[in-house]
Amino acid sequence: MNKKVLGSLLAGVLTLGALTGCSSKSENTVIKVAASPTPHAIILKHVKPELKKQGYDLQVTEYSDYVQPNNVVNDGDFDANYFQHTPYLENFNKENKTDIVSAGKIHYEPFGIYPGTKKSLKKIAKGDVVAVPNDVTNEARALLLLQDQGIIKLKKGAGINATTKDITSNPKKIDFKELEAAQVSRVNKEVAFVVLNGNYALDAGYSVEKDSLALEKADSAAASTYANIIGVKKGNQNEKKIKALVKVLKSKSTQKWIQKRFKGAVVGYTGK
């Protein structure tokens, strides 16, 4: 082989290596995230400019279902997803044999107690009716919030699995109207109070900031348990770009923006 041909071959190898290197570098700066439209995709689009300043290209794809965002991450087509809380993820992993983990808790959508026929919790009286969701997850959150307000007491250890059967003290003899979560707000003219998630409160015309009589605290067990997370395939949670995404989402400026944008229906999670 003459020197001219050898030189051409070496140049080709070097060029290919350079192109491969560029491709790899480009892929490492792209963050592909599958997200629910509201509030998740809205929040992600808000932080896109900040990530761009750091050299990352955040690409958000919206999904309206709760299955594909996990599938595309598990298959490696996306770097992360943002739409779910840990209990849902754990159940999904178990049922689908996927291996997705949380890279960070970003926000939660607080449960609140809202006015029905009465406008103040101080006016709660014996025999009043309070409407709560009837599914295990949401009913527990509603009951824990009522316990925080001193209205009832729950059996020790009931926690996030609590139901009305776990009530050990009910001084006011409150009657609980248990309904499908989306139906609770619709009986607010018939009951003293309703206990709702933020999205249902907004749908019912309540202002979370102005109308709620009590809200889950940021450091409550429910807020921690049901905080919405960034989900990634196990082993990828320590990638530099994933850490950058989580850091920007958890920053004080982003949390402040979330509070203002969603008027208390979505709250930045400050814990770990």
MOUR-V870160 format. One record per pair of residues at least 12 apart in sequence whose C-alpha atoms are under 10 Angstrom apart, sorted by the first residue. I is the first residue (numbers start at 1). J is the second residue. Records with the same first field share a line. If there is no record, write none. Layout:
I->J, J
This chain:
26->56, 57
27->56, 57
28->56, 57, 239, 240, 241
29->51, 52, 54, 55, 56, 57, 58, 240, 241
30->52, 55, 56, 57, 58, 59, 79, 241
31->51, 56, 57, 58, 59, 60, 78, 79, 80, 241, 242, 244, 245
32->57, 58, 59, 60, 61, 73, 77, 78, 79, 80, 81
33->58, 59, 60, 61, 62, 69, 72, 73, 77, 78, 79, 80, 81, 82, 230, 231, 232
34->59, 60, 61, 62, 63, 68, 69, 70, 71, 72, 73, 77, 78, 79, 80, 81, 82, 83, 230, 231
35->60, 61, 62, 63, 64, 65, 66, 68, 69, 70, 80, 81, 82, 83, 84, 230
36->60, 61, 62, 63, 64, 65, 66, 69, 81, 82, 83, 84
37->60, 61, 62, 63, 64, 82, 83
38->62, 64, 83, 199
39->82, 83, 107, 109, 199, 258, 261, 262, 265, 266
40->60, 62, 81, 82, 83, 84, 106, 107, 228, 229, 230
41->60, 61, 62, 63, 81, 82, 83
42->60, 62, 258, 261
43->82, 249, 254, 255, 257, 258, 261
44->58, 59, 60, 82, 245, 248, 249, 254
45->58, 59, 60
46->249, 254, 257, 258
47->245, 248, 249, 253, 254
48->60, 245, 248
50->245, 248, 249
51->241, 244, 245, 248, 249
54->241, 244
55->241
56->241, 244, 245
57->241
58->241, 245
59->78, 79
60->78, 80, 81, 82
61->78, 81
62->81, 82, 83
63->81, 83
64->83
65->83
66->83, 84, 88, 89, 92
67->92, 96
68->81
69->81, 82, 83, 84, 231
70->82, 83, 84, 89, 92, 93, 96, 98, 99, 100, 231, 232, 233
71->96, 98, 100
72->233
73->98, 99, 100, 231, 232, 233
74->93, 97, 98, 99, 100, 231, 232, 233, 234
75->98, 233
76->232, 233
78->232, 233
79->230, 231, 232, 233, 236, 237, 239, 241, 242
80->100, 101, 102, 103, 229, 230, 231, 232, 233, 236, 237, 242, 245
81->100, 102, 103, 229, 230, 231, 232, 233
82->102, 105, 106, 228, 229, 230, 231, 232
83->228, 229, 230, 231
84->102, 105, 226, 227, 228, 229, 230, 231
85->102, 105, 106, 107, 108, 224, 225, 226, 227, 228, 229, 230, 231
86->101, 102, 105, 224, 225, 226, 227, 228, 229, 230, 231
87->137, 225, 226, 227
88->226, 228
89->101, 102, 229, 231
90->102
98->233, 234
99->232, 233, 234, 235
100->230, 231, 232, 233, 234, 235, 236, 237
101->229, 230, 231, 232, 233, 234, 235, 236, 237
102->228, 229, 230, 231, 232, 233, 234, 236, 237
103->229, 230, 231, 232, 233, 234, 235, 236, 237, 238, 239, 242, 243, 245, 246
104->227, 228, 229, 230, 231, 232, 237, 242, 243, 245, 246, 247, 249, 250, 269, 271, 272
105->224, 225, 226, 227, 228, 229, 230, 231, 246, 249, 250, 268, 269, 270, 271, 272
106->227, 228, 229, 230, 246, 247, 248, 249, 250, 251, 254, 255, 267, 268, 269, 270, 271, 272
107->218, 223, 224, 226, 227, 228, 229, 230, 249, 250, 255, 258, 266, 267, 268, 269, 270, 271
108->198, 216, 218, 222, 223, 224, 225, 226, 227, 228, 229, 265, 266, 267, 268, 269, 270
109->197, 198, 199, 215, 216, 223, 226, 227, 228, 262, 264, 265, 266, 267, 268, 269
110->141, 196, 197, 198, 199, 208, 214, 215, 216, 217, 218, 222, 223, 226, 227, 264, 265, 266, 267
111->138, 141, 142, 144, 145, 195, 196, 197, 198, 199, 200, 201, 208, 212, 214, 215, 216, 217, 222, 223, 265
112->141, 142, 145, 146, 194, 195, 196, 197, 198, 201, 208, 211, 212, 213, 214, 215, 216, 217, 265
113->130, 131, 132, 142, 145, 146, 149, 193, 194, 195, 196, 197, 201, 208, 211, 212, 213, 214, 215, 216
114->130, 185, 188, 192, 193, 194, 195, 196, 201, 206, 207, 208, 210, 211, 212, 213, 214, 215
115->130, 185, 188, 189, 191, 192, 193, 194, 195, 206, 211, 212, 213
116->129, 130, 131, 185, 186, 187, 188, 189, 190, 191, 192, 193, 194, 195
117->129, 187, 188, 189, 190, 191, 192, 193, 194
118->188, 189, 191, 192, 193
119->192, 193, 211, 212, 213
120->192, 193, 212, 213, 214
121->149, 151, 192, 193, 213, 214
123->192
124->151, 172, 174, 192, 193
125->171, 172, 173, 174, 192
126->170, 171, 172, 173, 174, 175
127->171, 172, 173, 174, 175, 176, 192
128->172, 173, 174, 175, 176, 191, 192, 193
129->173, 174, 175, 176, 177, 190, 191, 192, 193, 194
130->146, 174, 175, 176, 177, 178, 184, 187, 188, 190, 191, 192, 193, 194, 195
131->175, 176, 177, 178, 179, 181, 183, 184, 185, 186, 187, 188, 190, 191, 192, 193, 194, 195, 196
132->164, 176, 177, 178, 179, 180, 181, 183, 184, 185, 193, 194, 195, 196
133->176, 177, 178, 179, 180, 181, 182, 183, 184, 185, 194, 195, 196, 197
134->163, 164, 176, 177, 178, 179, 180, 181, 184
135->163, 178, 179, 180, 181
136->160, 161, 162, 163
137->160, 161, 162, 163, 222, 226
138->160, 161, 162, 163, 180, 181, 195, 196, 197, 222
139->160, 161, 162, 163, 164, 178, 179, 180, 181, 195, 196
140->158, 159, 160, 161, 162, 163, 164, 166, 222
141->159, 160, 161, 162, 163, 195, 196, 197, 216, 221, 222, 223, 226
142->160, 162, 163, 194, 195, 196, 197, 215, 216, 222
143->159, 160, 161, 162, 163, 164, 166, 167, 195
144->158, 159, 160, 161, 162, 163, 216, 220, 221, 222
145->195, 214, 215, 216, 217, 220, 222
146->195, 214, 215, 216
147->167, 169, 170
148->214, 215, 216, 217, 220
149->213, 214, 215
150->169, 170, 171
151->169, 170, 171, 172, 173, 174
152->167, 168, 169, 170, 171, 172, 173, 174
153->166, 167, 168, 169, 170, 171
154->166, 167, 168, 169, 170
155->167, 168, 169
156->168
159->221, 222
160->221, 222, 225, 226
164->176, 178
174->192
175->191
176->191, 194
177->191, 194
181->195, 196, 197, 200
182->196, 197, 199, 200, 201, 203, 204
183->196, 200
184->196, 197, 200, 201, 204
185->197, 200, 201, 202, 203, 204, 205, 206
186->204
188->204
193->213
195->212, 213, 214, 215
196->212, 215
197->215, 216, 265, 266
198->212, 215, 262, 263, 264, 265, 266, 267
199->262, 265, 266
200->265
201->265
202->262, 263, 265
207->262, 263, 264, 265
208->262, 263, 264, 265, 266
209->259, 262, 263, 264, 265
210->263, 264
212->264
215->264
218->267, 268, 269, 270, 271
219->269, 270, 271
223->267, 269, 270, 271
224->269, 270, 271, 272
227->267, 268, 269, 271
228->268, 269
229->246, 269
230->242, 245, 246, 249
249->268, 269
250->268, 269, 270, 271, 272
251->268, 270
252->268, 270
254->268
255->267, 268, 269, 270
256->268
